[in-house]
């Protein structure tokens, strides 16, 4: 999902949505368990399930991409195990809650509680997919509808309880909707820029030149670490990843192994990586070469010595990534850390 930028602060939308989905699942369990003598124990198991899921989802990076963690242990703060980690965490979490509820409630009632919790979770997750992504599919609408129906069918609350928990669920839905509208506005207006009164058109691809999705990326010419001139226009015909970073940025340090892995994966294919160090933000330009040597980075590093290109692309937080198609059209933007898997998927989707 697209991260949310609030000034220099970048919020991890995946983490936020999963937390809200988990809370909704627990609320659904709380509603179902009304009147139960062991209600608090059942809720405790539900909270434990969410915690277990989050820990495994994040920690699975160690299993699926150990080198990125070895290179920079703080990568665990910014990355996760991707889709593999998602499903591993899901299997373990469901196994845990099944074991706990089966021992407490028996097979039928345990199954009902588990389905209730999953329905609450998928209700928010599916809603977020519809509101916050540009790749909404029919399955997301079907899942949203089924989750809502299941919640209604498996709950039989009193009117008072219904009103109370409906207010709580609507509050979460309001938060999702508010975030969704903010992200939608950023996507529509361009995350990094305001509208300009004069729009230039790229004569080659007939697209408006700008930094929003669907626009032609502004051309630039910079020098690399070896003194060679690098011109973005020379990469027409290739998919291009432009990544802005600095040596003092902790998130950038965590992202570097992923960029290196992507470069090694695509270096013999029609994909180019332009790693733009915003040298104007460095205390010492000489630190960049030392940084690259210490981390054994082999992908091209180009130097934005006066900050003109980062200003041109309205970069307000690091790292910031643009992914271009063969015609130089911006197809994806990402503020904050982007993993190898996410970059690879974005390239394949072009």
C-alpha positions as CSV (number, residue, x, y, z in Angstrom):
1,X,0.0,0.0,0.0
2,X,1.0,3.6,-0.5
3,X,2.6,5.0,2.6
4,X,1.1,8.2,4.0
5,X,3.4,11.3,4.2
6,X,2.6,13.9,6.8
7,X,5.4,16.5,6.2
8,X,8.7,14.7,7.0
9,X,6.8,11.9,8.8
10,X,6.1,8.8,6.8
11,X,3.5,6.3,8.2
12,X,3.7,2.7,7.3
13,X,0.2,2.0,6.0
14,X,0.5,-1.8,6.0
15,X,1.3,-1.7,9.8
16,X,-1.4,0.7,10.5
17,X,-4.1,-1.2,8.6
18,X,-3.1,-4.6,10.1
19,X,-3.3,-3.0,13.6
20,X,-6.8,-1.6,13.0
21,X,-7.9,-4.9,11.4
22,X,-6.6,-6.8,14.5
23,X,-8.4,-4.5,16.9
24,X,-11.6,-5.0,14.9
25,X,-11.2,-8.7,15.1
26,X,-10.8,-8.5,18.9
27,X,-13.9,-6.3,19.1
28,X,-15.9,-8.9,17.2
29,X,-14.7,-11.6,19.7
30,X,-15.7,-9.3,22.6
31,X,-19.2,-8.9,21.2
32,X,-19.6,-12.6,20.6
33,X,-18.3,-13.5,24.1
34,X,-20.8,-11.3,26.0
35,X,-22.2,-13.2,29.0
36,X,-19.4,-15.8,29.0
37,X,-17.9,-16.5,32.4
38,X,-14.5,-16.7,30.8
39,X,-14.9,-13.7,28.6
40,X,-11.7,-12.0,29.7
41,X,-9.7,-15.2,29.0
42,X,-11.2,-15.4,25.5
43,X,-10.3,-11.8,24.9
44,X,-6.8,-12.4,26.2
45,X,-6.3,-15.2,23.6
46,X,-7.6,-12.9,20.9
47,X,-5.1,-10.2,21.8
48,X,-2.3,-12.7,22.0
49,X,-3.2,-13.9,18.5
50,X,-2.8,-10.3,17.1
51,X,0.5,-9.9,18.9
52,X,1.8,-13.3,17.6
53,X,0.7,-12.4,14.1
54,X,2.5,-9.0,14.2
55,X,5.7,-10.4,15.6
56,X,6.0,-13.3,13.1
57,X,5.0,-11.0,10.2
58,X,7.9,-8.6,11.1
59,X,10.4,-11.2,12.2
60,X,9.9,-13.5,9.2
61,X,12.3,-11.1,7.4
62,X,15.0,-13.1,9.2
63,X,13.8,-16.3,7.6
64,X,13.1,-15.0,4.0
65,X,15.8,-12.4,3.6
66,X,18.4,-12.9,6.4
67,X,21.2,-11.0,4.6
68,X,19.3,-7.7,4.8
69,X,19.0,-8.1,8.5
70,X,22.6,-9.2,8.9
71,X,23.7,-6.2,6.9
72,X,21.6,-3.8,8.9
73,X,19.7,-5.3,12.0
74,X,17.4,-2.2,12.2
75,X,15.9,-3.4,8.9
76,X,13.4,-5.3,11.1
77,X,11.9,-2.0,12.1
78,X,11.2,-0.9,8.6
79,X,10.6,-4.2,6.7
80,X,8.7,-7.4,7.0
81,X,8.7,-10.9,5.4
82,X,6.4,-9.7,2.6
83,X,3.6,-12.0,1.3
84,X,5.4,-15.1,2.5
85,X,5.7,-13.6,6.0
86,X,2.0,-12.6,5.9
87,X,0.9,-16.1,5.2
88,X,3.3,-17.7,7.7
89,X,2.1,-15.3,10.4
90,X,-1.5,-16.1,9.5
91,X,-1.0,-19.9,9.7
92,X,0.7,-19.7,13.1
93,X,-1.8,-17.2,14.5
94,X,-4.8,-19.3,13.4
95,X,-3.1,-22.5,14.8
96,X,-2.6,-20.7,18.1
97,X,-6.1,-19.4,18.5
98,X,-7.6,-22.7,17.3
99,X,-5.7,-24.6,20.0
100,X,-6.7,-22.1,22.7
101,X,-10.4,-21.8,21.8
102,X,-10.9,-25.5,21.1
103,X,-9.7,-26.4,24.6
104,X,-11.9,-23.8,26.1
105,X,-15.1,-24.0,24.0
106,X,-15.2,-27.2,22.1
107,X,-15.1,-27.6,18.3
108,X,-18.2,-25.8,17.2
109,X,-18.1,-22.8,19.4
110,X,-14.3,-22.4,18.8
111,X,-14.9,-22.4,15.1
112,X,-17.6,-19.7,15.5
113,X,-15.2,-17.5,17.5
114,X,-12.4,-18.0,15.0
115,X,-14.6,-17.1,12.0
116,X,-15.9,-14.1,13.9
117,X,-12.4,-12.8,14.5
118,X,-11.3,-13.5,11.0
119,X,-14.4,-11.7,9.6
120,X,-13.6,-8.6,11.7
121,X,-10.0,-8.6,10.5
122,X,-10.9,-9.1,6.8
123,X,-13.6,-6.5,7.0
124,X,-11.1,-3.8,7.6
125,X,-8.4,-5.3,5.4
126,X,-10.7,-5.6,2.4
127,X,-12.0,-2.1,3.0
128,X,-8.5,-0.7,3.1
129,X,-7.7,-2.5,-0.2
130,X,-10.7,-0.8,-1.8
131,X,-10.0,2.6,-0.4
132,X,-6.2,2.8,-0.4
133,X,-5.0,1.0,-3.4
134,X,-5.4,1.4,-7.2
135,X,-5.4,-2.3,-7.8
136,X,-8.8,-3.1,-6.3
137,X,-10.3,-6.4,-7.6
138,X,-13.7,-8.0,-7.4
139,X,-12.5,-10.4,-4.7
140,X,-12.0,-7.4,-2.3
141,X,-15.6,-6.4,-2.7
142,X,-16.8,-10.0,-2.3
143,X,-14.6,-10.5,0.8
144,X,-15.9,-7.2,2.3
145,X,-19.5,-8.2,1.8
146,X,-19.0,-11.8,3.1
147,X,-17.2,-10.5,6.2
148,X,-20.0,-8.2,7.0
149,X,-22.6,-10.9,6.5
150,X,-20.8,-13.4,8.6
151,X,-20.4,-10.9,11.4
152,X,-24.2,-10.3,11.4
153,X,-25.1,-14.0,11.2
154,X,-22.8,-15.2,14.0
155,X,-23.6,-12.4,16.4
156,X,-26.8,-12.3,18.4
157,X,-26.3,-9.3,20.7
158,X,-28.8,-7.3,22.7
159,X,-29.7,-3.9,21.3
160,X,-27.6,-2.1,23.8
161,X,-24.5,-4.1,23.1
162,X,-25.1,-3.8,19.3
163,X,-25.2,0.0,19.6
164,X,-22.0,0.2,21.7
165,X,-19.9,-2.0,19.4
166,X,-21.4,-0.6,16.2
167,X,-20.1,2.8,17.4
168,X,-16.6,1.3,18.0
169,X,-16.6,-0.3,14.6
170,X,-17.8,2.8,12.9
171,X,-15.0,4.8,14.6
172,X,-12.5,2.4,13.1
173,X,-14.2,2.7,9.7
174,X,-14.0,6.5,10.1
175,X,-10.3,6.4,10.7
176,X,-9.8,4.1,7.6
177,X,-12.0,6.5,5.5
178,X,-10.1,9.5,6.7
179,X,-6.7,8.0,5.9
180,X,-8.1,6.7,2.6
181,X,-9.2,10.2,1.6
182,X,-5.8,11.6,2.5
183,X,-4.0,9.0,0.5
184,X,-6.4,9.4,-2.4
185,X,-5.8,13.1,-2.4
186,X,-2.1,12.6,-2.4
187,X,-2.3,10.1,-5.3
188,X,-4.6,12.4,-7.3
189,X,-2.8,15.6,-6.7
190,X,0.7,14.2,-6.6
191,X,2.3,13.3,-3.3
192,X,5.2,15.7,-3.8
193,X,3.8,18.7,-5.7
194,X,1.1,21.2,-6.1
195,X,-0.5,21.9,-9.4
196,X,1.3,24.3,-11.7
197,X,-0.4,26.8,-14.0
198,X,1.9,26.0,-16.9
199,X,2.2,22.4,-18.0
200,X,5.0,21.3,-20.2
201,X,4.5,18.3,-22.6
202,X,7.2,15.8,-23.4
203,X,7.3,15.8,-27.2
204,X,8.5,12.2,-27.4
205,X,5.7,10.5,-25.4
206,X,3.1,13.4,-25.5
207,X,2.7,13.2,-21.7
208,X,2.6,16.2,-19.4
209,X,6.0,16.6,-17.6
210,X,5.6,16.3,-13.9
211,X,6.1,14.1,-10.9
212,X,2.6,12.6,-10.6
213,X,1.7,9.1,-11.6
214,X,1.0,9.0,-15.4
215,X,3.2,12.0,-16.1
216,X,6.5,12.1,-17.9
217,X,9.4,12.2,-15.3
218,X,11.4,15.5,-15.6
219,X,14.8,14.9,-17.2
220,X,18.0,15.6,-15.3
221,X,21.7,15.3,-15.8
222,X,24.1,14.5,-12.9
223,X,27.6,13.1,-12.3
224,X,28.2,9.7,-10.8
225,X,30.9,8.8,-8.3
226,X,33.4,8.2,-11.1
227,X,32.9,11.6,-12.8
228,X,30.7,10.3,-15.6
229,X,27.7,12.2,-16.8
230,X,24.3,10.4,-16.3
231,X,21.3,11.7,-18.3
232,X,17.9,10.3,-17.5
233,X,16.8,10.7,-21.1
234,X,19.4,8.1,-22.1
235,X,17.4,5.4,-20.3
236,X,14.4,5.7,-22.5
237,X,13.4,2.2,-23.6
238,X,14.2,0.8,-20.1
239,X,12.2,0.6,-16.9
240,X,13.9,2.9,-14.4
241,X,14.0,3.1,-10.6
242,X,15.0,6.5,-9.3
243,X,15.8,6.3,-5.6
244,X,16.7,9.4,-3.5
245,X,18.6,8.9,-0.3
246,X,21.3,10.2,2.1
247,X,24.0,8.5,4.2
248,X,22.5,9.7,7.5
249,X,19.0,8.3,6.8
250,X,18.4,5.2,8.9
251,X,15.6,3.9,6.7
252,X,17.9,4.4,3.7
253,X,20.5,2.2,5.3
254,X,18.0,-0.5,5.8
255,X,16.8,-0.2,2.2
256,X,20.2,-0.5,0.6
257,X,20.5,-4.3,0.7
258,X,17.1,-4.5,-1.0
259,X,18.3,-2.1,-3.8
260,X,21.5,-4.1,-4.2
261,X,19.5,-7.3,-4.4
262,X,17.2,-5.7,-7.0
263,X,20.2,-4.5,-9.0
264,X,21.8,-8.0,-9.1
265,X,18.4,-9.5,-10.1
266,X,17.9,-7.2,-13.0
267,X,21.4,-6.1,-14.1
268,X,21.2,-8.2,-17.3
269,X,17.7,-7.2,-18.1
270,X,16.0,-4.0,-19.4
271,X,15.8,-2.4,-16.0
272,X,18.0,0.5,-14.7
273,X,18.6,1.7,-11.2
274,X,19.6,5.4,-10.7
275,X,20.4,5.8,-7.0
276,X,20.5,9.6,-6.4
277,X,22.4,10.7,-3.3
278,X,21.1,14.1,-2.2
279,X,24.7,15.3,-1.6
280,X,23.5,18.8,-0.8
281,X,22.1,17.3,2.5
282,X,25.4,15.6,3.4
283,X,27.8,17.2,5.9
284,X,30.7,15.9,3.8
285,X,30.4,14.8,0.2
286,X,33.4,12.4,0.8
287,X,31.2,10.4,3.1
288,X,29.2,9.1,0.2
289,X,32.1,7.1,-1.4
290,X,33.1,5.7,1.9
291,X,29.5,4.7,2.6
292,X,29.3,2.9,-0.8
293,X,32.6,1.1,-0.3
294,X,31.8,-0.1,3.3
295,X,28.5,-1.6,2.1
296,X,29.9,-3.1,-1.1
297,X,27.2,-1.4,-3.2
298,X,27.6,-2.1,-6.9
299,X,24.6,-0.2,-8.4
300,X,25.2,3.2,-10.0
301,X,25.3,6.1,-7.5
302,X,24.8,9.6,-8.9
303,X,25.3,12.9,-7.0
304,X,22.8,15.6,-6.6
305,X,25.4,18.1,-5.3
306,X,23.3,21.2,-5.2
307,X,20.0,19.6,-4.6
308,X,18.4,20.7,-7.8
309,X,17.0,17.3,-8.8
310,X,15.6,16.5,-5.4
311,X,14.0,19.9,-5.4
312,X,12.7,19.3,-9.0
313,X,11.1,16.0,-7.8
314,X,9.8,17.7,-4.6
315,X,11.5,15.1,-2.3
316,X,10.5,15.9,1.3
317,X,11.5,12.7,3.0
318,X,14.1,9.9,2.5
319,X,14.1,7.5,0.9
320,X,11.8,8.4,-1.9
321,X,11.4,6.2,-5.0
322,X,10.0,6.7,-8.4
323,X,9.4,3.8,-10.9
324,X,9.2,4.7,-14.6
325,X,8.1,2.6,-17.6
326,X,10.0,2.4,-20.8
327,X,8.5,5.6,-22.1
328,X,9.7,7.6,-19.0
329,X,6.2,7.7,-17.5
330,X,6.0,7.6,-13.7
331,X,4.0,4.5,-12.8
332,X,4.6,4.3,-9.0
333,X,5.9,6.5,-6.2
334,X,6.9,5.4,-2.8
335,X,7.8,7.6,0.2
336,X,9.7,5.6,2.8
337,X,11.3,2.1,2.7
338,X,10.5,-0.1,-0.2
339,X,11.4,-3.8,-0.2
340,X,12.9,-5.9,-2.9
341,X,9.7,-7.8,-3.3
342,X,7.6,-4.6,-3.6
343,X,10.0,-3.1,-6.2
344,X,10.1,-6.3,-8.1
345,X,6.3,-6.5,-8.1
346,X,6.0,-2.9,-9.3
347,X,8.4,-3.5,-12.2
348,X,6.5,-6.6,-13.2
349,X,3.2,-4.7,-13.1
350,X,4.4,-2.1,-15.6
